[in-house]
Amino acid sequence: MRLTLYTDYALRVLIYLAAKENDELSSIREISDTYGISKNHLMKIIYQLGKMGIIETIRGRNGGIRLAKKPKDINIGKVVRQTEEDFRLVECF
């Protein structure tokens, strides 16, 4: 199976947020600068992860994003299934 960049970036966002201590808030700009990902592309990913209930988005001056669940409670397979468009398998030779 091959992963799209969208799924790759979604997993990177989750890893970044899981590495934060004490539910510390992060910003899209912070993640964008760390991974070199377009801020606009990250906003689409953050929106979908928020709809899935995996991350919590807080608006306002002191807002940001953080995980809505403990890292051990997040099922990576479920995240991949919901962010991938298709599941065509790549042949192994």
PyMOL Python script that loads the backbone (N, CA, C, O; Angstrom):
from pymol import cmd

cmd.read_pdbstr("""\
ATOM      1  N   MET A   1       0.845  -1.169   0.000  1.00  0.00           N
ATOM      2  CA  MET A   1       0.000   0.000   0.000  1.00  0.00           C
ATOM      3  C   MET A   1       0.892   1.234   0.000  1.00  0.00           C
ATOM      4  O   MET A   1       1.970   1.235   0.594  1.00  0.00           O
ATOM      5  N   ARG A   2       0.441   2.257  -0.656  1.00  0.00           N
ATOM      6  CA  ARG A   2       1.174   3.511  -0.673  1.00  0.00           C
ATOM      7  C   ARG A   2       0.352   4.562   0.057  1.00  0.00           C
ATOM      8  O   ARG A   2      -0.878   4.529   0.015  1.00  0.00           O
ATOM      9  N   LEU A   3       1.010   5.474   0.713  1.00  0.00           N
ATOM     10  CA  LEU A   3       0.321   6.541   1.436  1.00  0.00           C
ATOM     11  C   LEU A   3       0.466   7.849   0.668  1.00  0.00           C
ATOM     12  O   LEU A   3       1.515   8.125   0.087  1.00  0.00           O
ATOM     13  N   THR A   4      -0.584   8.639   0.672  1.00  0.00           N
ATOM     14  CA  THR A   4      -0.513   9.954   0.054  1.00  0.00           C
ATOM     15  C   THR A   4       0.198  10.905   1.013  1.00  0.00           C
ATOM     16  O   THR A   4       0.354  10.611   2.198  1.00  0.00           O
ATOM     17  N   LEU A   5       0.623  12.045   0.479  1.00  0.00           N
ATOM     18  CA  LEU A   5       1.254  13.053   1.326  1.00  0.00           C
ATOM     19  C   LEU A   5       0.276  13.560   2.384  1.00  0.00           C
ATOM     20  O   LEU A   5       0.682  13.920   3.489  1.00  0.00           O
ATOM     21  N   TYR A   6      -1.004  13.587   2.046  1.00  0.00           N
ATOM     22  CA  TYR A   6      -2.022  14.038   2.989  1.00  0.00           C
ATOM     23  C   TYR A   6      -2.000  13.174   4.255  1.00  0.00           C
ATOM     24  O   TYR A   6      -2.001  13.695   5.370  1.00  0.00           O
ATOM     25  N   THR A   7      -1.980  11.871   4.074  1.00  0.00           N
ATOM     26  CA  THR A   7      -1.930  10.945   5.213  1.00  0.00           C
ATOM     27  C   THR A   7      -0.602  11.054   5.941  1.00  0.00           C
ATOM     28  O   THR A   7      -0.563  11.024   7.171  1.00  0.00           O
ATOM     29  N   ASP A   8       0.485  11.179   5.194  1.00  0.00           N
ATOM     30  CA  ASP A   8       1.802  11.330   5.798  1.00  0.00           C
ATOM     31  C   ASP A   8       1.830  12.565   6.694  1.00  0.00           C
ATOM     32  O   ASP A   8       2.319  12.501   7.822  1.00  0.00           O
ATOM     33  N   TYR A   9       1.315  13.672   6.205  1.00  0.00           N
ATOM     34  CA  TYR A   9       1.296  14.907   6.993  1.00  0.00           C
ATOM     35  C   TYR A   9       0.370  14.796   8.195  1.00  0.00           C
ATOM     36  O   TYR A   9       0.665  15.346   9.256  1.00  0.00           O
ATOM     37  N   ALA A  10      -0.742  14.094   8.040  1.00  0.00           N
ATOM     38  CA  ALA A  10      -1.663  13.902   9.171  1.00  0.00           C
ATOM     39  C   ALA A  10      -0.966  13.122  10.286  1.00  0.00           C
ATOM     40  O   ALA A  10      -1.109  13.454  11.463  1.00  0.00           O
ATOM     41  N   LEU A  11      -0.224  12.103   9.920  1.00  0.00           N
ATOM     42  CA  LEU A  11       0.510  11.318  10.916  1.00  0.00           C
ATOM     43  C   LEU A  11       1.623  12.141  11.557  1.00  0.00           C
ATOM     44  O   LEU A  11       1.878  12.014  12.755  1.00  0.00           O
ATOM     45  N   ARG A  12       2.284  12.984  10.767  1.00  0.00           N
ATOM     46  CA  ARG A  12       3.325  13.858  11.322  1.00  0.00           C
ATOM     47  C   ARG A  12       2.744  14.835  12.341  1.00  0.00           C
ATOM     48  O   ARG A  12       3.355  15.100  13.376  1.00  0.00           O
ATOM     49  N   VAL A  13       1.561  15.367  12.040  1.00  0.00           N
ATOM     50  CA  VAL A  13       0.901  16.284  12.974  1.00  0.00           C
ATOM     51  C   VAL A  13       0.614  15.567  14.285  1.00  0.00           C
ATOM     52  O   VAL A  13       0.848  16.121  15.359  1.00  0.00           O
ATOM     53  N   LEU A  14       0.113  14.347  14.207  1.00  0.00           N
ATOM     54  CA  LEU A  14      -0.193  13.584  15.415  1.00  0.00           C
ATOM     55  C   LEU A  14       1.071  13.281  16.217  1.00  0.00           C
ATOM     56  O   LEU A  14       1.058  13.350  17.446  1.00  0.00           O
ATOM     57  N   ILE A  15       2.142  12.952  15.538  1.00  0.00           N
ATOM     58  CA  ILE A  15       3.408  12.683  16.227  1.00  0.00           C
ATOM     59  C   ILE A  15       3.906  13.947  16.913  1.00  0.00           C
ATOM     60  O   ILE A  15       4.356  13.902  18.058  1.00  0.00           O
ATOM     61  N   TYR A  16       3.827  15.066  16.214  1.00  0.00           N
ATOM     62  CA  TYR A  16       4.285  16.338  16.785  1.00  0.00           C
ATOM     63  C   TYR A  16       3.491  16.683  18.039  1.00  0.00           C
ATOM     64  O   TYR A  16       4.062  17.066  19.059  1.00  0.00           O
ATOM     65  N   LEU A  17       2.163  16.544  17.955  1.00  0.00           N
ATOM     66  CA  LEU A  17       1.314  16.882  19.102  1.00  0.00           C
ATOM     67  C   LEU A  17       1.518  15.906  20.259  1.00  0.00           C
ATOM     68  O   LEU A  17       1.432  16.296  21.423  1.00  0.00           O
ATOM     69  N   ALA A  18       1.786  14.641  19.942  1.00  0.00           N
ATOM     70  CA  ALA A  18       2.002  13.646  20.998  1.00  0.00           C
ATOM     71  C   ALA A  18       3.308  13.912  21.750  1.00  0.00           C
ATOM     72  O   ALA A  18       3.434  13.552  22.920  1.00  0.00           O
ATOM     73  N   ALA A  19       4.270  14.536  21.085  1.00  0.00           N
ATOM     74  CA  ALA A  19       5.554  14.812  21.718  1.00  0.00           C
ATOM     75  C   ALA A  19       5.499  15.998  22.676  1.00  0.00           C
ATOM     76  O   ALA A  19       6.414  16.190  23.476  1.00  0.00           O
ATOM     77  N   LYS A  20       4.443  16.787  22.602  1.00  0.00           N
ATOM     78  CA  LYS A  20       4.297  17.943  23.496  1.00  0.00           C
ATOM     79  C   LYS A  20       4.000  17.476  24.909  1.00  0.00           C
ATOM     80  O   LYS A  20       3.374  16.435  25.115  1.00  0.00           O
ATOM     81  N   GLU A  21       4.452  18.250  25.872  1.00  0.00           N
ATOM     82  CA  GLU A  21       4.247  17.897  27.277  1.00  0.00           C
ATOM     83  C   GLU A  21       3.023  18.590  27.855  1.00  0.00           C
ATOM     84  O   GLU A  21       2.725  19.734  27.510  1.00  0.00           O
ATOM     85  N   ASN A  22       2.327  17.902  28.724  1.00  0.00           N
ATOM     86  CA  ASN A  22       1.225  18.476  29.517  1.00  0.00           C
ATOM     87  C   ASN A  22       0.153  19.153  28.677  1.00  0.00           C
ATOM     88  O   ASN A  22      -0.321  20.230  29.038  1.00  0.00           O
ATOM     89  N   ASP A  23      -0.233  18.548  27.573  1.00  0.00           N
ATOM     90  CA  ASP A  23      -1.283  19.102  26.708  1.00  0.00           C
ATOM     91  C   ASP A  23      -0.984  20.528  26.271  1.00  0.00           C
ATOM     92  O   ASP A  23      -1.896  21.347  26.154  1.00  0.00           O
ATOM     93  N   GLU A  24       0.270  20.826  26.032  1.00  0.00           N
ATOM     94  CA  GLU A  24       0.684  22.150  25.574  1.00  0.00           C
ATOM     95  C   GLU A  24       0.091  22.414  24.187  1.00  0.00           C
ATOM     96  O   GLU A  24       0.070  21.524  23.337  1.00  0.00           O
ATOM     97  N   LEU A  25      -0.383  23.626  23.968  1.00  0.00           N
ATOM     98  CA  LEU A  25      -0.970  23.997  22.684  1.00  0.00           C
ATOM     99  C   LEU A  25       0.121  24.249  21.649  1.00  0.00           C
ATOM    100  O   LEU A  25       1.192  24.762  21.971  1.00  0.00           O
ATOM    101  N   SER A  26      -0.164  23.886  20.419  1.00  0.00           N
ATOM    102  CA  SER A  26       0.732  24.143  19.293  1.00  0.00           C
ATOM    103  C   SER A  26      -0.033  24.942  18.253  1.00  0.00           C
ATOM    104  O   SER A  26      -1.264  24.940  18.240  1.00  0.00           O
ATOM    105  N   SER A  27       0.689  25.616  17.393  1.00  0.00           N
ATOM    106  CA  SER A  27       0.040  26.375  16.326  1.00  0.00           C
ATOM    107  C   SER A  27       0.328  25.712  14.984  1.00  0.00           C
ATOM    108  O   SER A  27       1.277  24.941  14.841  1.00  0.00           O
ATOM    109  N   ILE A  28      -0.502  26.028  14.020  1.00  0.00           N
ATOM    110  CA  ILE A  28      -0.304  25.499  12.672  1.00  0.00           C
ATOM    111  C   ILE A  28       1.013  26.025  12.110  1.00  0.00           C
ATOM    112  O   ILE A  28       1.740  25.294  11.438  1.00  0.00           O
ATOM    113  N   ARG A  29       1.318  27.277  12.381  1.00  0.00           N
ATOM    114  CA  ARG A  29       2.571  27.866  11.897  1.00  0.00           C
ATOM    115  C   ARG A  29       3.781  27.121  12.469  1.00  0.00           C
ATOM    116  O   ARG A  29       4.755  26.876  11.757  1.00  0.00           O
ATOM    117  N   GLU A  30       3.718  26.769  13.729  1.00  0.00           N
ATOM    118  CA  GLU A  30       4.807  26.039  14.395  1.00  0.00           C
ATOM    119  C   GLU A  30       5.052  24.687  13.718  1.00  0.00           C
ATOM    120  O   GLU A  30       6.195  24.320  13.448  1.00  0.00           O
ATOM    121  N   ILE A  31       3.986  23.963  13.451  1.00  0.00           N
ATOM    122  CA  ILE A  31       4.103  22.651  12.801  1.00  0.00           C
ATOM    123  C   ILE A  31       4.564  22.821  11.359  1.00  0.00           C
ATOM    124  O   ILE A  31       5.388  22.049  10.868  1.00  0.00           O
ATOM    125  N   SER A  32       4.028  23.836  10.685  1.00  0.00           N
ATOM    126  CA  SER A  32       4.399  24.121   9.303  1.00  0.00           C
ATOM    127  C   SER A  32       5.886  24.423   9.181  1.00  0.00           C
ATOM    128  O   SER A  32       6.548  23.932   8.266  1.00  0.00           O
ATOM    129  N   ASP A  33       6.406  25.220  10.088  1.00  0.00           N
ATOM    130  CA  ASP A  33       7.834  25.560  10.065  1.00  0.00           C
ATOM    131  C   ASP A  33       8.702  24.345  10.398  1.00  0.00           C
ATOM    132  O   ASP A  33       9.776  24.175   9.821  1.00  0.00           O
ATOM    133  N   THR A  34       8.251  23.516  11.309  1.00  0.00           N
ATOM    134  CA  THR A  34       9.026  22.343  11.711  1.00  0.00           C
ATOM    135  C   THR A  34       9.186  21.343  10.567  1.00  0.00           C
ATOM    136  O   THR A  34      10.283  20.833  10.337  1.00  0.00           O
ATOM    137  N   TYR A  35       8.099  21.061   9.850  1.00  0.00           N
ATOM    138  CA  TYR A  35       8.128  20.043   8.803  1.00  0.00           C
ATOM    139  C   TYR A  35       8.258  20.600   7.389  1.00  0.00           C
ATOM    140  O   TYR A  35       8.424  19.835   6.439  1.00  0.00           O
ATOM    141  N   GLY A  36       8.185  21.913   7.237  1.00  0.00           N
ATOM    142  CA  GLY A  36       8.275  22.502   5.901  1.00  0.00           C
ATOM    143  C   GLY A  36       7.060  22.201   5.049  1.00  0.00           C
ATOM    144  O   GLY A  36       7.177  21.973   3.845  1.00  0.00           O
ATOM    145  N   ILE A  37       5.893  22.200   5.674  1.00  0.00           N
ATOM    146  CA  ILE A  37       4.639  21.906   4.994  1.00  0.00           C
ATOM    147  C   ILE A  37       3.881  23.213   4.809  1.00  0.00           C
ATOM    148  O   ILE A  37       3.950  24.091   5.669  1.00  0.00           O
ATOM    149  N   SER A  38       3.167  23.355   3.711  1.00  0.00           N
ATOM    150  CA  SER A  38       2.356  24.531   3.451  1.00  0.00           C
ATOM    151  C   SER A  38       1.330  24.736   4.565  1.00  0.00           C
ATOM    152  O   SER A  38       0.659  23.794   4.985  1.00  0.00           O
ATOM    153  N   LYS A  39       1.219  25.968   5.032  1.00  0.00           N
ATOM    154  CA  LYS A  39       0.272  26.279   6.102  1.00  0.00           C
ATOM    155  C   LYS A  39      -1.170  26.002   5.653  1.00  0.00           C
ATOM    156  O   LYS A  39      -1.975  25.482   6.426  1.00  0.00           O
ATOM    157  N   ASN A  40      -1.486  26.350   4.409  1.00  0.00           N
ATOM    158  CA  ASN A  40      -2.843  26.113   3.898  1.00  0.00           C
ATOM    159  C   ASN A  40      -3.164  24.624   3.822  1.00  0.00           C
ATOM    160  O   ASN A  40      -4.286  24.216   4.123  1.00  0.00           O
ATOM    161  N   HIS A  41      -2.196  23.814   3.426  1.00  0.00           N
ATOM    162  CA  HIS A  41      -2.404  22.365   3.358  1.00  0.00           C
ATOM    163  C   HIS A  41      -2.605  21.798   4.766  1.00  0.00           C
ATOM    164  O   HIS A  41      -3.440  20.918   4.974  1.00  0.00           O
ATOM    165  N   LEU A  42      -1.840  22.305   5.722  1.00  0.00           N
ATOM    166  CA  LEU A  42      -1.988  21.844   7.102  1.00  0.00           C
ATOM    167  C   LEU A  42      -3.349  22.205   7.675  1.00  0.00           C
ATOM    168  O   LEU A  42      -3.906  21.447   8.469  1.00  0.00           O
ATOM    169  N   MET A  43      -3.889  23.347   7.285  1.00  0.00           N
ATOM    170  CA  MET A  43      -5.201  23.755   7.807  1.00  0.00           C
ATOM    171  C   MET A  43      -6.276  22.755   7.395  1.00  0.00           C
ATOM    172  O   MET A  43      -7.182  22.476   8.180  1.00  0.00           O
ATOM    173  N   LYS A  44      -6.198  22.212   6.186  1.00  0.00           N
ATOM    174  CA  LYS A  44      -7.150  21.195   5.736  1.00  0.00           C
ATOM    175  C   LYS A  44      -7.014  19.915   6.572  1.00  0.00           C
ATOM    176  O   LYS A  44      -8.007  19.292   6.946  1.00  0.00           O
ATOM    177  N   ILE A  45      -5.777  19.545   6.850  1.00  0.00           N
ATOM    178  CA  ILE A  45      -5.514  18.332   7.630  1.00  0.00           C
ATOM    179  C   ILE A  45      -6.006  18.502   9.066  1.00  0.00           C
ATOM    180  O   ILE A  45      -6.650  17.609   9.616  1.00  0.00           O
ATOM    181  N   ILE A  46      -5.701  19.646   9.668  1.00  0.00           N
ATOM    182  CA  ILE A  46      -6.124  19.933  11.041  1.00  0.00           C
ATOM    183  C   ILE A  46      -7.650  19.916  11.129  1.00  0.00           C
ATOM    184  O   ILE A  46      -8.214  19.393  12.090  1.00  0.00           O
ATOM    185  N   TYR A  47      -8.307  20.484  10.135  1.00  0.00           N
ATOM    186  CA  TYR A  47      -9.770  20.507  10.117  1.00  0.00           C
ATOM    187  C   TYR A  47     -10.324  19.083  10.127  1.00  0.00           C
ATOM    188  O   TYR A  47     -11.231  18.778  10.902  1.00  0.00           O
ATOM    189  N   GLN A  48      -9.786  18.208   9.272  1.00  0.00           N
ATOM    190  CA  GLN A  48     -10.281  16.833   9.215  1.00  0.00           C
ATOM    191  C   GLN A  48      -9.986  16.075  10.505  1.00  0.00           C
ATOM    192  O   GLN A  48     -10.845  15.342  10.995  1.00  0.00           O
ATOM    193  N   LEU A  49      -8.797  16.236  11.059  1.00  0.00           N
ATOM    194  CA  LEU A  49      -8.469  15.553  12.314  1.00  0.00           C
ATOM    195  C   LEU A  49      -9.372  16.040  13.444  1.00  0.00           C
ATOM    196  O   LEU A  49      -9.722  15.268  14.337  1.00  0.00           O
ATOM    197  N   GLY A  50      -9.745  17.308  13.408  1.00  0.00           N
ATOM    198  CA  GLY A  50     -10.675  17.845  14.398  1.00  0.00           C
ATOM    199  C   GLY A  50     -12.062  17.243  14.246  1.00  0.00           C
ATOM    200  O   GLY A  50     -12.712  16.915  15.238  1.00  0.00           O
ATOM    201  N   LYS A  51     -12.519  17.095  12.997  1.00  0.00           N
ATOM    202  CA  LYS A  51     -13.823  16.473  12.751  1.00  0.00           C
ATOM    203  C   LYS A  51     -13.846  15.022  13.190  1.00  0.00           C
ATOM    204  O   LYS A  51     -14.885  14.511  13.608  1.00  0.00           O
ATOM    205  N   MET A  52     -12.696  14.353  13.096  1.00  0.00           N
ATOM    206  CA  MET A  52     -12.594  12.956  13.499  1.00  0.00           C
ATOM    207  C   MET A  52     -12.538  12.815  15.017  1.00  0.00           C
ATOM    208  O   MET A  52     -12.676  11.708  15.538  1.00  0.00           O
ATOM    209  N   GLY A  53     -12.336  13.930  15.738  1.00  0.00           N
ATOM    210  CA  GLY A  53     -12.286  13.897  17.192  1.00  0.00           C
ATOM    211  C   GLY A  53     -10.936  13.500  17.756  1.00  0.00           C
ATOM    212  O   GLY A  53     -10.826  13.170  18.937  1.00  0.00           O
ATOM    213  N   ILE A  54      -9.911  13.530  16.924  1.00  0.00           N
ATOM    214  CA  ILE A  54      -8.582  13.135  17.369  1.00  0.00           C
ATOM    215  C   ILE A  54      -7.835  14.312  17.986  1.00  0.00           C
ATOM    216  O   ILE A  54      -7.084  14.149  18.948  1.00  0.00           O
ATOM    217  N   ILE A  55      -8.047  15.486  17.430  1.00  0.00           N
ATOM    218  CA  ILE A  55      -7.412  16.666  17.997  1.00  0.00           C
ATOM    219  C   ILE A  55      -8.470  17.665  18.430  1.00  0.00           C
ATOM    220  O   ILE A  55      -9.610  17.633  17.968  1.00  0.00           O
ATOM    221  N   GLU A  56      -8.070  18.540  19.318  1.00  0.00           N
ATOM    222  CA  GLU A  56      -8.943  19.587  19.834  1.00  0.00           C
ATOM    223  C   GLU A  56      -8.398  20.917  19.324  1.00  0.00           C
ATOM    224  O   GLU A  56      -7.215  21.213  19.496  1.00  0.00           O
ATOM    225  N   THR A  57      -9.248  21.708  18.705  1.00  0.00           N
ATOM    226  CA  THR A  57      -8.831  23.017  18.216  1.00  0.00           C
ATOM    227  C   THR A  57      -9.438  24.087  19.111  1.00  0.00           C
ATOM    228  O   THR A  57     -10.625  24.057  19.438  1.00  0.00           O
ATOM    229  N   ILE A  58      -8.595  25.029  19.496  1.00  0.00           N
ATOM    230  CA  ILE A  58      -9.028  26.104  20.374  1.00  0.00           C
ATOM    231  C   ILE A  58      -8.789  27.410  19.626  1.00  0.00           C
ATOM    232  O   ILE A  58      -7.661  27.719  19.241  1.00  0.00           O
ATOM    233  N   ARG A  59      -9.841  28.158  19.427  1.00  0.00           N
ATOM    234  CA  ARG A  59      -9.756  29.401  18.673  1.00  0.00           C
ATOM    235  C   ARG A  59      -9.439  30.562  19.599  1.00  0.00           C
ATOM    236  O   ARG A  59      -9.569  30.462  20.819  1.00  0.00           O
ATOM    237  N   GLY A  60      -9.025  31.652  19.000  1.00  0.00           N
ATOM    238  CA  GLY A  60      -8.791  32.862  19.768  1.00  0.00           C
ATOM    239  C   GLY A  60      -7.323  33.212  19.879  1.00  0.00           C
ATOM    240  O   GLY A  60      -6.457  32.535  19.326  1.00  0.00           O
ATOM    241  N   ARG A  61      -7.069  34.267  20.591  1.00  0.00           N
ATOM    242  CA  ARG A  61      -5.716  34.805  20.713  1.00  0.00           C
ATOM    243  C   ARG A  61      -4.740  33.796  21.305  1.00  0.00           C
ATOM    244  O   ARG A  61      -3.620  33.663  20.813  1.00  0.00           O
ATOM    245  N   ASN A  62      -5.136  33.101  22.328  1.00  0.00           N
ATOM    246  CA  ASN A  62      -4.264  32.116  22.973  1.00  0.00           C
ATOM    247  C   ASN A  62      -4.618  30.696  22.558  1.00  0.00           C
ATOM    248  O   ASN A  62      -4.355  29.746  23.295  1.00  0.00           O
ATOM    249  N   GLY A  63      -5.205  30.554  21.394  1.00  0.00           N
ATOM    250  CA  GLY A  63      -5.656  29.253  20.928  1.00  0.00           C
ATOM    251  C   GLY A  63      -4.541  28.423  20.318  1.00  0.00           C
ATOM    252  O   GLY A  63      -3.377  28.822  20.294  1.00  0.00           O
ATOM    253  N   GLY A  64      -4.923  27.289  19.840  1.00  0.00           N
ATOM    254  CA  GLY A  64      -3.985  26.368  19.209  1.00  0.00           C
ATOM    255  C   GLY A  64      -4.625  25.012  19.054  1.00  0.00           C
ATOM    256  O   GLY A  64      -5.849  24.884  19.080  1.00  0.00           O
ATOM    257  N   ILE A  65      -3.806  24.013  18.893  1.00  0.00           N
ATOM    258  CA  ILE A  65      -4.300  22.646  18.742  1.00  0.00           C
ATOM    259  C   ILE A  65      -3.543  21.732  19.690  1.00  0.00           C
ATOM    260  O   ILE A  65      -2.393  21.984  20.050  1.00  0.00           O
ATOM    261  N   ARG A  66      -4.228  20.658  20.086  1.00  0.00           N
ATOM    262  CA  ARG A  66      -3.624  19.620  20.924  1.00  0.00           C
ATOM    263  C   ARG A  66      -4.424  18.341  20.722  1.00  0.00           C
ATOM    264  O   ARG A  66      -5.520  18.361  20.162  1.00  0.00           O
ATOM    265  N   LEU A  67      -3.871  17.246  21.180  1.00  0.00           N
ATOM    266  CA  LEU A  67      -4.562  15.966  21.068  1.00  0.00           C
ATOM    267  C   LEU A  67      -5.794  15.961  21.962  1.00  0.00           C
ATOM    268  O   LEU A  67      -5.753  16.445  23.093  1.00  0.00           O
ATOM    269  N   ALA A  68      -6.882  15.414  21.454  1.00  0.00           N
ATOM    270  CA  ALA A  68      -8.104  15.292  22.242  1.00  0.00           C
ATOM    271  C   ALA A  68      -8.116  13.986  23.027  1.00  0.00           C
ATOM    272  O   ALA A  68      -8.902  13.820  23.960  1.00  0.00           O
ATOM    273  N   LYS A  69      -7.236  13.059  22.640  1.00  0.00           N
ATOM    274  CA  LYS A  69      -7.138  11.761  23.305  1.00  0.00           C
ATOM    275  C   LYS A  69      -5.694  11.528  23.723  1.00  0.00           C
ATOM    276  O   LYS A  69      -4.782  12.209  23.254  1.00  0.00           O
ATOM    277  N   LYS A  70      -5.501  10.580  24.589  1.00  0.00           N
ATOM    278  CA  LYS A  70      -4.136  10.172  24.939  1.00  0.00           C
ATOM    279  C   LYS A  70      -3.531   9.463  23.722  1.00  0.00           C
ATOM    280  O   LYS A  70      -4.241   8.763  23.000  1.00  0.00           O
ATOM    281  N   PRO A  71      -2.234   9.639  23.493  1.00  0.00           N
ATOM    282  CA  PRO A  71      -1.613   9.009  22.318  1.00  0.00           C
ATOM    283  C   PRO A  71      -1.861   7.502  22.226  1.00  0.00           C
ATOM    284  O   PRO A  71      -2.017   6.976  21.124  1.00  0.00           O
ATOM    285  N   LYS A  72      -1.900   6.802  23.356  1.00  0.00           N
ATOM    286  CA  LYS A  72      -2.106   5.349  23.316  1.00  0.00           C
ATOM    287  C   LYS A  72      -3.521   4.972  22.880  1.00  0.00           C
ATOM    288  O   LYS A  72      -3.760   3.825  22.502  1.00  0.00           O
ATOM    289  N   ASP A  73      -4.461   5.917  22.927  1.00  0.00           N
ATOM    290  CA  ASP A  73      -5.848   5.647  22.547  1.00  0.00           C
ATOM    291  C   ASP A  73      -6.147   5.976  21.082  1.00  0.00           C
ATOM    292  O   ASP A  73      -7.271   5.778  20.621  1.00  0.00           O
ATOM    293  N   ILE A  74      -5.160   6.470  20.358  1.00  0.00           N
ATOM    294  CA  ILE A  74      -5.355   6.817  18.943  1.00  0.00           C
ATOM    295  C   ILE A  74      -4.977   5.612  18.093  1.00  0.00           C
ATOM    296  O   ILE A  74      -3.865   5.093  18.197  1.00  0.00           O
ATOM    297  N   ASN A  75      -5.896   5.177  17.263  1.00  0.00           N
ATOM    298  CA  ASN A  75      -5.684   4.033  16.376  1.00  0.00           C
ATOM    299  C   ASN A  75      -5.162   4.551  15.036  1.00  0.00           C
ATOM    300  O   ASN A  75      -5.895   5.192  14.282  1.00  0.00           O
ATOM    301  N   ILE A  76      -3.900   4.269  14.747  1.00  0.00           N
ATOM    302  CA  ILE A  76      -3.277   4.764  13.521  1.00  0.00           C
ATOM    303  C   ILE A  76      -3.948   4.171  12.282  1.00  0.00           C
ATOM    304  O   ILE A  76      -4.092   4.854  11.268  1.00  0.00           O
ATOM    305  N   GLY A  77      -4.353   2.928  12.357  1.00  0.00           N
ATOM    306  CA  GLY A  77      -5.047   2.300  11.228  1.00  0.00           C
ATOM    307  C   GLY A  77      -6.324   3.033  10.877  1.00  0.00           C
ATOM    308  O   GLY A  77      -6.638   3.208   9.699  1.00  0.00           O
ATOM    309  N   LYS A  78      -7.058   3.460  11.881  1.00  0.00           N
ATOM    310  CA  LYS A  78      -8.296   4.212  11.654  1.00  0.00           C
ATOM    311  C   LYS A  78      -7.992   5.562  11.012  1.00  0.00           C
ATOM    312  O   LYS A  78      -8.712   6.004  10.117  1.00  0.00           O
ATOM    313  N   VAL A  79      -6.937   6.208  11.466  1.00  0.00           N
ATOM    314  CA  VAL A  79      -6.548   7.497  10.883  1.00  0.00           C
ATOM    315  C   VAL A  79      -6.197   7.318   9.410  1.00  0.00           C
ATOM    316  O   VAL A  79      -6.630   8.104   8.567  1.00  0.00           O
ATOM    317  N   VAL A  80      -5.419   6.294   9.099  1.00  0.00           N
ATOM    318  CA  VAL A  80      -5.020   6.042   7.713  1.00  0.00           C
ATOM    319  C   VAL A  80      -6.248   5.730   6.857  1.00  0.00           C
ATOM    320  O   VAL A  80      -6.372   6.247   5.747  1.00  0.00           O
ATOM    321  N   ARG A  81      -7.150   4.896   7.356  1.00  0.00           N
ATOM    322  CA  ARG A  81      -8.355   4.556   6.584  1.00  0.00           C
ATOM    323  C   ARG A  81      -9.214   5.777   6.302  1.00  0.00           C
ATOM    324  O   ARG A  81      -9.842   5.854   5.245  1.00  0.00           O
ATOM    325  N   GLN A  82      -9.257   6.728   7.217  1.00  0.00           N
ATOM    326  CA  GLN A  82     -10.113   7.898   7.026  1.00  0.00           C
ATOM    327  C   GLN A  82      -9.430   9.015   6.234  1.00  0.00           C
ATOM    328  O   GLN A  82     -10.109   9.929   5.766  1.00  0.00           O
ATOM    329  N   THR A  83      -8.124   8.964   6.076  1.00  0.00           N
ATOM    330  CA  THR A  83      -7.443  10.013   5.320  1.00  0.00           C
ATOM    331  C   THR A  83      -7.022   9.563   3.922  1.00  0.00           C
ATOM    332  O   THR A  83      -6.720  10.406   3.078  1.00  0.00           O
ATOM    333  N   GLU A  84      -6.996   8.278   3.662  1.00  0.00           N
ATOM    334  CA  GLU A  84      -6.625   7.770   2.342  1.00  0.00           C
ATOM    335  C   GLU A  84      -7.827   7.753   1.414  1.00  0.00           C
ATOM    336  O   GLU A  84      -8.953   7.482   1.833  1.00  0.00           O
ATOM    337  N   GLU A  85      -7.569   8.046   0.148  1.00  0.00           N
ATOM    338  CA  GLU A  85      -8.635   8.040  -0.855  1.00  0.00           C
ATOM    339  C   GLU A  85      -8.947   6.633  -1.349  1.00  0.00           C
ATOM    340  O   GLU A  85     -10.109   6.280  -1.553  1.00  0.00           O
ATOM    341  N   ASP A  86      -7.905   5.837  -1.539  1.00  0.00           N
ATOM    342  CA  ASP A  86      -8.113   4.471  -2.028  1.00  0.00           C
ATOM    343  C   ASP A  86      -7.132   3.534  -1.330  1.00  0.00           C
ATOM    344  O   ASP A  86      -6.176   3.971  -0.689  1.00  0.00           O
ATOM    345  N   PHE A  87      -7.389   2.265  -1.467  1.00  0.00           N
ATOM    346  CA  PHE A  87      -6.525   1.273  -0.838  1.00  0.00           C
ATOM    347  C   PHE A  87      -6.010   0.274  -1.855  1.00  0.00           C
ATOM    348  O   PHE A  87      -5.978  -0.927  -1.589  1.00  0.00           O
ATOM    349  N   ARG A  88      -5.610   0.759  -3.009  1.00  0.00           N
ATOM    350  CA  ARG A  88      -5.017  -0.137  -3.997  1.00  0.00           C
ATOM    351  C   ARG A  88      -3.674  -0.622  -3.480  1.00  0.00           C
ATOM    352  O   ARG A  88      -2.832   0.175  -3.067  1.00  0.00           O
ATOM    353  N   LEU A  89      -3.484  -1.902  -3.504  1.00  0.00           N
ATOM    354  CA  LEU A  89      -2.222  -2.476  -3.029  1.00  0.00           C
ATOM    355  C   LEU A  89      -1.175  -2.419  -4.127  1.00  0.00           C
ATOM    356  O   LEU A  89      -1.482  -2.596  -5.306  1.00  0.00           O
ATOM    357  N   VAL A  90       0.040  -2.176  -3.733  1.00  0.00           N
ATOM    358  CA  VAL A  90       1.160  -2.167  -4.666  1.00  0.00           C
ATOM    359  C   VAL A  90       1.738  -3.568  -4.677  1.00  0.00           C
ATOM    360  O   VAL A  90       1.961  -4.164  -3.623  1.00  0.00           O
ATOM    361  N   GLU A  91       1.984  -4.099  -5.880  1.00  0.00           N
ATOM    362  CA  GLU A  91       2.505  -5.455  -5.998  1.00  0.00           C
ATOM    363  C   GLU A  91       3.931  -5.543  -5.503  1.00  0.00           C
ATOM    364  O   GLU A  91       4.738  -4.642  -5.729  1.00  0.00           O
ATOM    365  N   CYS A  92       4.231  -6.624  -4.832  1.00  0.00           N
ATOM    366  CA  CYS A  92       5.598  -6.892  -4.379  1.00  0.00           C
ATOM    367  C   CYS A  92       6.215  -7.921  -5.321  1.00  0.00           C
ATOM    368  O   CYS A  92       5.640  -8.984  -5.552  1.00  0.00           O
ATOM    369  N   PHE A  93       7.350  -7.611  -5.845  1.00  0.00           N
ATOM    370  CA  PHE A  93       8.007  -8.541  -6.769  1.00  0.00           C
ATOM    371  C   PHE A  93       9.178  -9.213  -6.121  1.00  0.00           C
ATOM    372  O   PHE A  93       9.849 -10.028  -6.753  1.00  0.00           O
TER     373      PHE A  93
END
""", "prot")
cmd.dss("prot")
cmd.show_as("cartoon", "prot")
cmd.util.cbc("prot")
cmd.orient("prot")
